[in-house]
């Protein structure tokens, strides 16, 4: 299902959001108030949800927006492998982000960390949600190897099965 994009943010609108966060950032429902002000001033239709997402993913000065370095990437991988168990296979992103901030002194957005993790798994092809096994002693995730792709005609069914697995993983990651 395609995402509804809505109007694009401009530098002028971004600056206004930053200004209004300084004014309204401590009142209840401040994203609603800011969206009302922005929509009135710029004759637009930004939702409070869009304003919030823009703030936490791009504008909030508390967040470190430069790409993750290799140490941070290694830390994320190790943390997930050590904290994901068969009893609780969910990744607790907020806890991970807090740990990253403690260790590296940089606050990262949840979106940035999730994007790194999901892209890494998509690239490595090691994430098969239904076939993940856990070594209970080590807390390591052990995924079965994927069959190799062969362009030969007699392996079309193998390639089709693999394609179906990858489609399911991609669909799952989109809504994770």
C-alpha positions as CSV (number, residue, x, y, z in Angstrom):
1,X,0.0,0.0,0.0
2,X,1.6,3.4,-1.0
3,X,2.2,5.9,1.7
4,X,0.3,9.2,1.6
5,X,3.0,11.9,1.4
6,X,1.3,15.2,1.7
7,X,2.9,18.6,1.3
8,X,6.7,18.8,1.4
9,X,8.4,20.7,4.1
10,X,10.4,23.9,3.1
11,X,13.2,25.5,5.0
12,X,10.8,28.3,5.9
13,X,8.3,25.9,7.5
14,X,11.1,24.0,9.2
15,X,12.4,27.2,10.8
16,X,8.9,28.1,11.9
17,X,8.4,24.6,13.5
18,X,11.7,25.2,15.4
19,X,10.5,28.6,16.5
20,X,7.1,27.3,17.6
21,X,8.6,24.4,19.5
22,X,10.5,26.9,21.7
23,X,7.2,28.6,22.4
24,X,4.7,25.7,22.7
25,X,7.1,22.8,23.5
26,X,5.9,22.6,27.1
27,X,2.2,22.7,26.8
28,X,-0.2,19.7,26.3
29,X,-0.8,18.8,22.7
30,X,1.9,21.1,21.4
31,X,2.1,19.3,18.0
32,X,-1.6,20.0,17.5
33,X,-1.1,23.7,18.3
34,X,2.0,23.9,16.1
35,X,0.2,22.3,13.1
36,X,-2.7,24.8,13.5
37,X,-0.2,27.7,13.5
38,X,1.7,26.3,10.5
39,X,-1.4,25.6,8.5
40,X,-2.8,29.0,9.2
41,X,0.4,30.9,8.3
42,X,1.3,28.8,5.3
43,X,-2.2,27.9,4.0
44,X,-1.2,24.2,4.3
45,X,-2.7,21.0,5.8
46,X,0.1,19.4,7.9
47,X,-1.2,17.0,10.5
48,X,0.1,17.0,14.1
49,X,1.5,13.6,13.3
50,X,3.5,14.9,10.3
51,X,4.8,17.8,12.4
52,X,5.9,15.4,15.2
53,X,7.6,13.1,12.7
54,X,9.4,16.0,11.1
55,X,10.6,17.2,14.5
56,X,11.8,13.9,15.8
57,X,13.4,12.7,12.5
58,X,15.0,15.9,11.2
59,X,14.6,19.1,13.3
60,X,15.1,18.3,17.0
61,X,18.6,19.6,17.9
62,X,19.0,16.9,20.6
63,X,19.3,14.2,17.9
64,X,22.6,13.5,16.2
65,X,21.8,13.4,12.4
66,X,25.1,12.3,10.9
67,X,25.3,8.7,9.8
68,X,26.1,5.9,12.3
69,X,29.8,5.2,12.6
70,X,31.2,1.6,12.6
71,X,31.4,1.4,16.4
72,X,27.7,2.4,16.7
73,X,26.7,-0.2,14.0
74,X,28.6,-2.9,15.7
75,X,27.1,-2.0,19.1
76,X,23.5,-2.1,17.6
77,X,24.2,-5.6,16.1
78,X,25.7,-7.0,19.3
79,X,23.0,-5.4,21.5
80,X,20.1,-6.9,19.4
81,X,21.8,-10.3,19.3
82,X,22.3,-10.3,23.0
83,X,18.8,-9.0,23.9
84,X,16.5,-10.8,21.5
85,X,15.3,-14.1,22.8
86,X,12.7,-16.7,21.9
87,X,10.6,-15.6,24.8
88,X,10.8,-11.9,23.7
89,X,11.7,-11.7,19.9
90,X,10.7,-8.0,19.8
91,X,13.5,-5.4,19.6
92,X,13.1,-2.8,22.3
93,X,14.2,0.2,20.2
94,X,13.7,2.8,22.9
95,X,16.0,0.9,25.3
96,X,18.6,0.4,22.5
97,X,18.6,4.1,21.7
98,X,19.1,4.9,25.4
99,X,22.0,2.5,25.5
100,X,23.5,4.1,22.4
101,X,23.3,7.5,24.0
102,X,24.9,6.3,27.2
103,X,27.8,4.6,25.4
104,X,28.5,7.1,22.6
105,X,27.0,10.4,23.9
106,X,24.8,10.8,20.8
107,X,21.0,10.6,20.8
108,X,19.9,8.8,17.7
109,X,16.3,8.8,16.3
110,X,14.4,5.5,16.5
111,X,13.9,5.8,12.7
112,X,17.7,6.0,12.0
113,X,18.4,2.9,14.2
114,X,15.5,0.9,12.7
115,X,16.5,1.8,9.2
116,X,20.1,0.6,9.8
117,X,18.9,-2.7,11.3
118,X,16.3,-3.5,8.7
119,X,18.6,-2.5,5.8
120,X,21.4,-4.6,7.2
121,X,19.1,-7.6,7.5
122,X,17.7,-7.1,4.0
123,X,21.2,-6.8,2.5
124,X,22.6,-9.9,4.3
125,X,19.5,-12.0,3.6
126,X,19.8,-13.6,7.0
127,X,16.4,-12.7,8.3
128,X,13.7,-15.3,7.8
129,X,11.1,-14.6,10.4
130,X,9.5,-18.0,10.4
131,X,12.8,-19.9,10.4
132,X,14.8,-18.1,13.1
133,X,16.3,-20.4,15.7
134,X,17.8,-19.2,19.0
135,X,20.6,-20.8,20.9
136,X,19.3,-20.4,24.4
137,X,22.7,-20.6,26.0
138,X,24.4,-17.9,23.9
139,X,21.3,-15.8,23.0
140,X,22.5,-15.7,19.4
141,X,20.2,-15.8,16.5
142,X,20.9,-18.7,14.2
143,X,19.3,-18.5,10.8
144,X,19.3,-21.4,8.3
145,X,21.3,-20.7,5.1
146,X,19.3,-19.7,2.0
147,X,19.6,-22.0,-1.0
148,X,21.9,-20.6,-3.7
149,X,20.2,-18.9,-6.7
150,X,20.8,-20.8,-10.0
151,X,19.6,-19.3,-13.3
152,X,19.2,-22.9,-14.7
153,X,15.7,-23.8,-15.9
154,X,15.4,-26.8,-13.6
155,X,15.9,-24.6,-10.5
156,X,13.1,-22.2,-11.3
157,X,10.9,-23.6,-8.6
158,X,13.7,-23.2,-6.0
159,X,14.2,-19.6,-7.2
160,X,10.5,-18.9,-7.0
161,X,10.3,-20.3,-3.4
162,X,13.2,-18.1,-2.4
163,X,11.6,-15.1,-4.0
164,X,8.4,-15.7,-2.0
165,X,10.4,-15.9,1.2
166,X,12.1,-12.6,0.4
167,X,8.8,-10.9,-0.5
168,X,7.3,-12.0,2.9
169,X,10.4,-10.6,4.7
170,X,10.2,-7.3,2.8
171,X,6.4,-7.0,3.5
172,X,7.0,-7.8,7.2
173,X,9.8,-5.2,7.5
174,X,7.6,-2.5,5.9
175,X,5.2,-2.7,8.8
176,X,7.6,-3.5,11.6
